[in-house]
Amino acid sequence: MRNLSDESDDYPSRLIDARCKICKSEHLAEINQMLIEGRPYSEIITKFPDLKLNKNNIYRHKRHFNFIKAGVEKYERIKQQLEEGADKVVDELKTLDATIARMEKYVMSIDPEKKPRSLEVVANTMLRAIKLKHEIAGNIDDPASKLLAMFEEAVKEE
């Protein structure tokens, strides 16, 4: 058997056996599609009389054209990518939470009379971190963020 992998994610990877009647046939793609659709062997045999197929031919072909295994492998790859992406988002949200907490602590320690510019810079940094966190979380219009509203008010007053 030789491995002819189709790199497209839309079509399962397949193994081609040079001894297989179906693999050698010009109807390979159509027969594979019928197998994927779960069509009965008898329907495949009837549709391609020129190939003189029998149930054993189709069974053997289906063993090396294992679209179920390919589907499970693809699912596992996608699942892994999804987990990696989710981990990245969690890390970004944790970093933003830490930034917001640091900025909040710093804002509370600044004397606005002595360091108005520092207060403005820190408050703006905190606002951007809060806004970015809401954008990542998908709830930018969330009115429940009292902290965001408080700092927006503070910036407007100045």
Secondary structure, 3 states (H helix, E strand, C coil): CEEECCCCCCCCCEEECCCCHHHHCCCHHHHHHHHHCCCCHHHHHHHCHHHCCCHHHHHHHHHHCCHHHHHHHHHHHHHHHHHHHHHHHHHHHHHHHHHHHHHHHHHHHCCCCCCHHHHHHHHHHHHHHHHHHHHHHCCCCCCCCHHHHHHHHHHHHC
